[in-house]
Amino acid sequence: MFRNTYDSDNTVFSPQGRLHQVEYALEAVKQGSAAVGLRSKTHSILLALKRSTGELASYQQKMFRIDDHVGIAIAGLTSDARVLSNFMRQQAMSSKMAFNRPIPVNRLVSAIADKAQVNTQEYGRRPYGVGFLVIGQDQSGPHLYEFSPSGNSYEYYAMSIGARSQSAKTYLEKHYESFADCSLEDLIQHGLHALRETLQQDKDLNVNNTSIGIVGAPSTHEKTTGVSFRILEGETIQPFLDTMVPKDAPAPAAAPAASTDEDVQMAE
């Protein structure tokens, strides 16, 4: 009823207490192709579905390396993602020069959340139309965060963003208790199964439309020996795709996990 009156600027609240321009930015994230993040006690991983605009076009870049210990997957406007990823790189470089140590992951996520919040409050600006899944590893272990254009950020055991991400969330909620003790290969297999849930019926994951980002010790299928963030694309991900359980076959049951008082935190 009031939307057309109160959605012309992001500084004006509607009578229901909503900022419609911020909600539109959140919708832009939902239009982007899906990205999935998971973490265990030893690794954090990202998996993203790449889109192509046509037969003659290459696939879009869905992951960006920020520092040796941090990487992101995006959903939404790629141009906005480039601006924010460059800001994150500057923050990481400044921390390394000033303190001679890698920036803690939570501090980096808080920095971009603060930057995004300014655009929801000041006149003449628009919110960023992109959401991030941020993985990293620091002294407190592996981490997975979600960043949204509203300026909110949350830490998760597993999360998905983008188009049809609710199907992936349903899979993750069903299996997340087993993720903590998973090996890297099993964690990637769970991530691929969750990402597959976001596909249309006639589509399937392949080496061209899938990206995998990893922080932690390498798997047996990797040639690298380092633990820094790396992006796997092309033929290097084929061994992981070969381990997937066919969709019509029963998925492996989740291993029973020790009881815990913590729940998966869901975005409002």
Rosetta blueprint (number, residue, H / E / L):
1 M L
2 F L
3 R H
4 N H
5 T H
6 Y H
7 D L
8 S L
9 D L
10 N L
11 T L
12 V L
13 F L
14 S L
15 P L
16 Q L
17 G L
18 R L
19 L L
20 H H
21 Q H
22 V H
23 E H
24 Y H
25 A H
26 L H
27 E H
28 A H
29 V H
30 K H
31 Q H
32 G L
33 S L
34 A L
35 A E
36 V E
37 G E
38 L E
39 R E
40 S L
41 K L
42 T L
43 H L
44 S E
45 I E
46 L E
47 L E
48 A E
49 L E
50 K L
51 R L
52 S E
53 T L
54 G L
55 E L
56 L L
57 A L
58 S L
59 Y E
60 Q L
61 Q L
62 K L
63 M E
64 F E
65 R E
66 I E
67 D E
68 D L
69 H L
70 V E
71 G E
72 I E
73 A E
74 I E
75 A E
76 G E
77 L L
78 T H
79 S H
80 D H
81 A H
82 R H
83 V H
84 L H
85 S H
86 N H
87 F H
88 M H
89 R H
90 Q H
91 Q H
92 A H
93 M H
94 S H
95 S H
96 K H
97 M H
98 A H
99 F H
100 N L
101 R L
102 P L
103 I L
104 P L
105 V H
106 N H
107 R H
108 L H
109 V H
110 S H
111 A H
112 I H
113 A H
114 D H
115 K H
116 A H
117 Q H
118 V H
119 N L
120 T L
121 Q L
122 E L
123 Y L
124 G L
125 R L
126 R L
127 P L
128 Y L
129 G L
130 V E
131 G E
132 F E
133 L E
134 V E
135 I E
136 G E
137 Q E
138 D E
139 Q L
140 S L
141 G E
142 P E
143 H E
144 L E
145 Y E
146 E E
147 F E
148 S L
149 P L
150 S L
151 G L
152 N L
153 S E
154 Y E
155 E E
156 Y L
157 Y L
158 A E
159 M E
160 S E
161 I E
162 G L
163 A L
164 R L
165 S H
166 Q H
167 S H
168 A H
169 K H
170 T H
171 Y H
172 L H
173 E H
174 K H
175 H H
176 Y H
177 E H
178 S H
179 F H
180 A H
181 D H
182 C L
183 S L
184 L H
185 E H
186 D H
187 L H
188 I H
189 Q H
190 H H
191 G H
192 L H
193 H H
194 A H
195 L H
196 R H
197 E L
198 T L
199 L L
200 Q L
201 Q L
202 D L
203 K L
204 D L
205 L L
206 N L
207 V L
208 N L
209 N L
210 T E
211 S E
212 I E
213 G E
214 I E
215 V E
216 G L
217 A L
218 P L
219 S L
220 T L
221 H L
222 E L
223 K L
224 T L
225 T L
226 G L
227 V L
228 S L
229 F L
230 R E
231 I E
232 L E
233 E L
234 G H
235 E H
236 T H
237 I H
238 Q H
239 P H
240 F H
241 L H
242 D H
243 T L
244 M L
245 V L
246 P L
247 K L
248 D L
249 A L
250 P L
251 A L
252 P L
253 A L
254 A L
255 A L
256 P L
257 A L
258 A L
259 S L
260 T L
261 D L
262 E L
263 D L
264 V L
265 Q L
266 M L
267 A L
268 E L
